[in-house]
Amino acid sequence: MTNKLSVLFLLSLFLWKWPLSAVASYKKETVHPAFITSNTSRMVVQRIVSTAAHTQLDVELYGEEGTTVSLSWNTYLRTPLQVCSLREADIPIGVTDASRCFPASGRLKATLSFEPLPEGIHSFDVVEGDAGWTIWGLQLHAAEPYVYLPDFLQKESARMPEAPLPELPAAPGRGMVNGYLLGYDASMMEVEASLVYHDGRSAEPVRRPIALRSDGSFHVEMLLPCPDTVRLYLNRASLPLLLVPGREFTVYLHLPRLSMSAVPDARPEWKKVRKCWFDGAAAAANEQLAAGRMPEEWLCMRAALSEQVWIAYAEQKRQLQEAMQRQVGAMAVPVVAQLPADVSGEDVLRQLLAPYRGRQVLVDCWATWCGPCRKTLPLMRPLKQRLKGKVVFLYVTGASSPEMAWRESLKKIPGVHYRLTEAQWADLCRTMGIDRIPSYLIFSPEGTLKRRFIGFPGVDELERELGRP
């Protein structure tokens, strides 16, 4: 009997220790991991070491020489299953240390340790909540993220032949771009997109914000004196494009490839692989521009323009700017409202909506320190103009937004504004299930919640929901 008990004890001890030792030995390492997109130039992940005990990121930080190095405690790894908090780092966290500054190179290597990732996770986001930056879709392997490519793009293997030089225009006009952002998911990531043009005569370039639709498509126009190059920005990545006044063309953009090729010391294969495809006006010229073979004649057309064309361009530019200013001025002015300090619990939401019963309300939960929140504001202007008088745009923030910064920002955000106490903000977030910002709540005229968005869903999606009965 004693021998049997001894055998059972040893067997149970082995079975108890074996899974622990197996788990403890788990280790997955990824060097130069691929990702989908990033809105920061401050950090690049060079290596991921994932174990059952923790997740380690070896990163390179970037900053100006002499500036202090620090990281917020509100830095975490985000997965569909859970959030993995930052545990420790070999750089200051939450405070600044004058002894830790960027060297002359502007680069500094660091190691960050987080809670372990859940089992079965193949990608995750790196979020710095206080600074408002994110690296989306960081892969636990070196291969690029999967992106669906239409058949007609996959079959195209060779670039187009040399493009003929167009005639100089008799008058300026608008170059038009239709775009498709392949790999974009409005429910999972934010992409700040814009088109920038410098005509060589104005002190400042012209920037046109681009509103991405939920499927990643967009349309943008730029006034030009002649065929000329502009630059398309997608978060930290950019791409030169050649536009022709009065003509339209289409570009298909591989978001992960563009994003990965934009990081410092990008892997050679990320830079060499094809990132964009073109169709329509000046497609051949844009193929050459993307391949680095753009003829100088295309890039020097401005020098041959007559002064009459420049005068006409300046006048059209002035008229366009005035029209945009009138459009902005036609919107409602900011209105500052306040809830009594003793309102709490579910009454916070009821009190916010009570003055607007009978009207549809879009509640925008945001903060002054939230980078993605600020980036969506210019994208919402056309929607607010189209729905003027039909929808109440109600902006709600909490005590984490400094009051002076909040009041200063209101000058550029027409709508109704509330700044809640810390407790009221917590009650609102708990009531509506808000765990990050920006978040959007759409209420019917009867005060019923129609739709909730955690993260910016895109202007088109918001407009669709606001247009539904």
C-alpha positions in Angstrom: 0.0 0.0 0.0 2.8 2.4 0.9 4.5 1.7 -2.5 1.3 2.4 -4.4 0.9 5.7 -2.5 4.5 6.6 -3.3 4.0 5.9 -7.0 0.8 8.0 -7.1 2.5 10.9 -5.3 5.5 10.9 -7.7 3.2 10.7 -10.7 1.0 13.5 -9.5 4.1 15.6 -8.8 5.4 15.0 -12.4 2.0 15.9 -13.9 1.9 19.0 -11.8 5.4 20.2 -12.7 5.4 19.2 -16.4 2.9 21.8 -17.8 4.6 24.5 -15.8 8.0 23.6 -17.2 6.6 23.4 -20.7 5.0 26.8 -20.4 8.1 28.3 -18.9 10.1 27.1 -21.8 7.8 28.8 -24.4 9.6 31.6 -26.2 8.8 33.3 -29.6 11.2 35.9 -31.1 10.4 38.2 -34.0 13.1 40.4 -35.5 12.1 43.5 -37.5 8.3 42.7 -37.1 6.0 43.9 -39.8 3.0 46.1 -39.0 0.0 47.8 -40.7 0.5 51.5 -40.0 1.8 53.9 -37.4 1.1 57.5 -36.5 4.4 58.1 -34.6 7.9 58.9 -35.7 9.1 58.5 -32.1 9.5 54.7 -31.8 10.2 51.7 -34.0 10.0 48.2 -32.7 13.1 46.2 -33.7 12.4 42.9 -31.9 9.6 41.1 -30.0 10.3 38.4 -27.5 7.0 36.7 -26.4 7.0 34.2 -23.4 4.5 32.9 -21.0 5.9 35.3 -18.4 6.1 38.6 -20.3 6.3 40.3 -23.7 9.5 42.2 -24.4 9.9 44.9 -27.0 13.3 46.0 -28.1 12.7 49.5 -29.6 14.6 52.4 -31.0 13.4 55.9 -29.8 13.9 59.1 -31.8 14.1 62.7 -30.6 16.1 65.9 -30.8 19.5 66.0 -29.3 19.5 67.0 -25.7 15.7 66.4 -25.1 14.8 64.2 -22.2 13.8 60.6 -22.8 10.6 59.3 -21.1 7.6 57.1 -21.6 4.1 57.3 -20.1 2.8 54.5 -17.8 -0.3 54.7 -20.0 1.6 52.6 -22.6 0.2 49.2 -23.3 -0.3 46.4 -25.9 -3.8 46.1 -27.2 -5.3 42.8 -28.4 -8.9 41.7 -29.2 -8.8 39.7 -26.0 -7.1 41.9 -23.4 -4.8 44.9 -22.7 -1.3 44.1 -21.6 0.1 46.8 -19.3 3.6 48.1 -19.2 5.6 46.6 -16.3 9.1 48.2 -16.6 11.6 49.7 -18.9 15.2 50.7 -18.9 14.2 54.3 -19.6 12.3 56.7 -17.3 8.5 56.0 -17.1 6.0 58.6 -16.0 8.7 61.2 -15.1 11.5 62.9 -16.9 15.1 62.4 -15.9 17.5 65.1 -16.9 20.3 62.5 -17.0 18.6 60.6 -19.8 18.7 62.6 -22.9 18.9 61.9 -26.6 22.4 61.8 -28.0 23.7 63.7 -31.0 22.4 60.9 -33.3 18.8 61.5 -32.0 18.5 57.7 -31.5 18.3 55.7 -28.3 17.7 51.9 -27.9 15.4 50.8 -25.1 13.8 47.6 -23.8 10.1 47.6 -22.6 8.5 44.8 -20.7 4.8 44.2 -20.7 2.4 41.6 -19.4 2.3 38.4 -21.5 0.1 38.3 -24.6 -2.9 35.9 -24.6 -2.5 32.6 -26.3 -3.3 32.5 -30.0 -2.6 36.1 -30.7 -0.8 36.8 -34.0 -0.8 40.6 -34.0 -1.3 43.5 -31.6 -1.2 47.3 -31.3 1.3 49.3 -29.3 -0.5 52.3 -27.7 0.9 55.3 -25.9 -2.3 56.7 -24.5 -1.1 60.0 -23.1 0.8 61.1 -26.2 -1.9 59.7 -28.5 0.2 57.6 -30.8 -0.3 54.0 -31.9 1.5 51.3 -33.9 -1.3 49.2 -35.4 -1.2 45.5 -36.3 2.4 44.7 -35.2 2.9 41.1 -36.4 4.4 38.3 -34.3 6.2 37.2 -37.5 8.4 38.9 -40.1 6.0 38.4 -43.0 3.9 41.4 -44.0 0.3 41.6 -42.9 -2.2 40.0 -45.3 -3.9 42.5 -47.6 -6.4 41.5 -50.2 -5.3 42.6 -53.7 -7.9 42.5 -56.5 -7.1 40.2 -59.4 -6.4 43.0 -61.8 -3.6 44.3 -59.5 -2.1 40.9 -58.9 -1.9 40.2 -62.7 -0.1 43.5 -63.4 3.6 42.7 -63.4 5.4 45.3 -65.5 5.4 49.1 -65.1 4.0 51.3 -67.8 6.2 52.8 -70.6 7.5 56.3 -70.7 4.8 58.9 -70.4 4.5 61.6 -73.0 4.9 65.2 -71.8 1.5 67.0 -71.7 1.0 70.4 -73.2 1.2 73.5 -70.9 -2.3 74.5 -69.8 -3.9 77.8 -70.9 -5.4 78.1 -67.4 -5.1 76.5 -64.0 -7.4 73.7 -62.9 -8.0 71.0 -60.3 -6.2 67.8 -60.3 -8.4 65.0 -59.0 -7.4 61.8 -57.2 -9.6 58.8 -56.4 -7.9 56.5 -54.0 -8.2 53.1 -52.4 -6.3 52.3 -49.2 -5.8 48.5 -49.2 -5.4 47.0 -45.7 -7.4 49.8 -44.0 -10.0 48.9 -41.3 -11.9 51.9 -40.0 -13.0 49.9 -36.9 -9.5 49.0 -35.8 -7.2 51.9 -36.8 -7.0 55.6 -37.5 -5.2 57.0 -40.5 -4.7 60.7 -40.9 -4.6 61.4 -44.6 -3.9 64.6 -46.5 -2.7 66.0 -49.8 0.0 68.7 -49.7 1.1 71.0 -52.6 3.7 73.8 -52.6 3.5 75.9 -55.7 7.0 77.5 -55.2 5.6 81.0 -54.9 3.5 80.9 -51.8 5.1 81.0 -48.4 3.2 78.0 -47.1 2.1 74.8 -48.8 -1.6 74.0 -49.3 -2.9 71.1 -47.2 -6.1 69.3 -48.0 -7.4 66.9 -45.3 -8.8 63.7 -46.8 -11.8 62.0 -45.4 -11.4 58.2 -45.7 -14.6 56.2 -46.2 -15.1 53.1 -44.1 -14.0 50.9 -47.1 -10.7 52.9 -47.4 -11.7 54.8 -50.5 -11.4 58.6 -50.9 -11.6 61.5 -53.3 -9.5 64.7 -53.1 -8.8 67.6 -55.4 -6.0 70.2 -55.6 -5.9 73.4 -57.5 -2.7 73.5 -59.7 -1.3 76.0 -62.2 0.0 73.2 -64.4 0.8 69.5 -64.2 2.8 69.2 -61.0 3.8 67.0 -58.1 2.0 66.8 -54.8 2.6 64.6 -51.8 0.0 62.3 -50.3 0.5 61.7 -46.5 -0.9 58.6 -44.7 0.0 58.8 -41.1 3.9 58.8 -41.1 4.2 57.5 -44.7 4.1 59.7 -47.8 4.0 59.2 -51.6 4.7 61.7 -54.4 2.0 62.0 -57.0 1.8 63.9 -60.3 -1.6 65.6 -61.0 -2.8 67.1 -64.2 -5.3 70.1 -64.0 -8.7 69.1 -65.1 -7.9 65.4 -65.2 -8.7 62.5 -62.9 -6.8 59.4 -62.0 -7.0 56.5 -59.5 -4.3 55.2 -57.1 -4.4 51.9 -55.2 -2.2 52.0 -52.1 -0.9 49.1 -50.0 -1.1 50.6 -46.5 1.3 48.2 -44.7 4.0 48.4 -47.4 3.9 52.1 -47.5 4.0 52.3 -43.7 6.8 49.8 -43.2 9.0 51.4 -45.9 8.7 54.8 -44.2 10.4 53.7 -40.9 14.1 54.5 -40.4 16.4 51.7 -41.5 13.5 49.9 -43.1 14.2 46.4 -44.3 15.4 46.4 -48.0 12.5 44.2 -49.1 10.0 46.7 -47.6 11.5 49.5 -49.8 11.7 47.4 -53.0 8.3 45.8 -53.0 5.5 47.4 -55.0 3.3 49.7 -52.9 1.0 51.4 -55.3 -0.9 51.0 -58.7 -2.2 53.7 -61.0 -5.0 54.1 -63.5 -6.3 57.0 -65.6 -4.8 60.4 -66.3 -1.0 60.5 -65.9 -0.9 56.9 -64.8 2.3 56.2 -66.8 4.0 59.3 -65.3 3.1 58.2 -61.8 4.4 54.7 -62.4 7.7 56.3 -63.4 7.6 58.7 -60.4 7.0 55.7 -58.0 9.9 53.9 -59.6 12.3 56.9 -59.3 12.5 57.4 -63.0 10.5 60.6 -63.5 11.7 62.7 -66.5 13.0 66.1 -65.5 10.7 67.7 -68.1 7.7 66.8 -66.0 9.2 68.3 -62.9 10.1 71.7 -64.5 6.9 72.7 -66.2 6.2 75.5 -63.7 9.2 77.4 -65.0 7.7 77.6 -68.5 4.3 79.0 -67.3 3.2 82.5 -68.5 2.6 85.2 -65.9 -1.1 85.3 -67.0 -1.5 81.7 -65.9 0.1 82.5 -62.5 -2.3 85.5 -62.1 -5.3 83.3 -62.9 -4.0 80.6 -60.5 -3.6 83.2 -57.7 -7.2 84.5 -58.2 -8.7 81.0 -58.2 -6.7 80.1 -55.1 -8.0 83.3 -53.4 -11.6 82.5 -54.3 -11.3 78.9 -53.1 -9.9 80.0 -49.8 -12.7 82.5 -49.3 -15.3 79.9 -50.1 -13.8 77.5 -47.5 -13.8 80.3 -44.9 -17.5 81.1 -45.6 -18.3 77.4 -45.3 -16.5 77.2 -41.9 -18.1 80.5 -40.8 -21.6 79.2 -41.7 -21.4 76.5 -39.0 -22.7 77.0 -35.5 -20.4 78.7 -33.0 -19.1 76.8 -30.0 -21.5 76.7 -27.0 -20.2 75.9 -23.6 -22.6 74.1 -21.3 -22.2 72.7 -17.8 -23.7 69.9 -15.7 -24.4 70.5 -12.0 -21.6 68.9 -9.9 -24.1 66.7 -8.0 -25.3 64.9 -11.1 -24.0 61.3 -11.1 -24.5 57.8 -12.3 -26.9 57.2 -15.2 -28.3 60.7 -14.7 -25.1 62.1 -16.3 -26.2 60.9 -19.7 -29.8 61.8 -19.2 -28.9 65.4 -18.2 -26.6 65.7 -21.3 -29.4 64.7 -23.7 -32.3 66.4 -21.9 -32.0 69.9 -23.6 -32.0 68.3 -27.1 -35.1 66.0 -26.8 -36.7 66.0 -30.2 -33.5 66.3 -32.1 -30.9 63.7 -33.2 -27.7 64.0 -31.2 -24.1 62.9 -32.0 -22.1 62.7 -28.8 -18.3 62.9 -29.4 -16.3 61.7 -26.4 -12.8 63.2 -26.7 -9.9 64.9 -24.8 -7.5 67.7 -25.6 -4.5 65.4 -25.2 -5.9 62.7 -27.5 -4.0 62.8 -30.8 -6.6 60.7 -32.7 -9.4 62.8 -31.4 -7.8 66.0 -32.7 -7.1 64.5 -36.1 -10.7 63.6 -36.7 -11.9 67.2 -36.1 -11.1 68.7 -39.5 -12.5 65.5 -41.2 -15.9 66.2 -39.5 -16.3 69.7 -40.8 -18.0 68.8 -44.2 -20.4 66.4 -42.3 -21.3 69.1 -39.8 -22.0 71.5 -42.7 -24.2 69.0 -44.5 -26.2 68.2 -41.4 -26.4 71.7 -40.0 -29.8 72.2 -38.3 -30.6 68.5 -38.4 -28.1 67.1 -35.8 -26.8 68.4 -32.5 -23.1 67.9 -32.3 -22.3 67.4 -28.6 -18.7 67.2 -27.4 -17.9 65.7 -24.0 -14.6 65.6 -22.3 -13.4 65.0 -18.7 -11.2 66.6 -16.1 -8.1 65.1 -17.7 -8.4 67.8 -20.3 -6.9 71.0 -18.8 -9.5 73.7 -18.7 -7.4 76.4 -20.3 -6.4 74.1 -23.2 -10.0 72.9 -23.5 -11.4 76.4 -23.8 -8.7 77.4 -26.3 -9.5 74.4 -28.5 -13.2 75.3 -28.6 -12.6 78.2 -31.0 -12.0 75.6 -33.7 -14.8 73.2 -32.8 -18.3 74.5 -33.4 -20.9 72.6 -31.3 -22.1 72.1 -27.8 -19.3 71.4 -25.3 -19.3 69.8 -21.8 -16.4 69.3 -19.5 -17.4 66.8 -16.9 -15.9 66.2 -13.5 -13.7 63.1 -13.1 -16.5 61.2 -11.4 -19.1 62.2 -14.0 -16.7 61.2 -16.8 -16.2 57.8 -15.2 -20.0 57.4 -14.8 -20.6 58.2 -18.4 -17.9 55.8 -19.6 -19.2 53.0 -17.4 -22.8 53.6 -18.5 -22.0 53.6 -22.2 -19.2 51.0 -22.2 -16.5 53.5 -23.4 -13.0 52.1 -22.8 -11.1 54.4 -25.1 -11.4 57.6 -27.1 -12.5 59.0 -29.5 -15.9 57.3 -29.1 -19.2 58.3 -30.7 -22.8 57.9 -29.6 -25.7 58.5 -31.9 -29.1 59.1 -30.2 -32.5 59.3 -31.8 -34.8 62.4 -31.2 -36.5 60.2 -28.5 -33.2 59.8 -26.7 -32.7 56.2 -27.7 -29.1 55.0 -28.5 -29.0 54.1 -32.2 -25.3 53.3 -32.5 -22.1 53.3 -30.6 -18.6 53.6 -32.1 -15.4 52.9 -30.1 -12.8 54.6 -32.3 -13.4 56.8 -35.3 -15.5 54.8 -37.9 -15.1 57.3 -40.7 -17.2 60.2 -41.9 -19.3 58.0 -44.3 -20.3 55.5 -41.6 -21.3 58.3 -39.2 -23.4 59.9 -42.0 -25.1 56.7 -42.8 -26.1 56.1 -39.2 -27.3 59.6 -38.8 -29.4 59.3 -42.0 -31.2 56.1 -40.8 -34.7 56.4 -39.3 
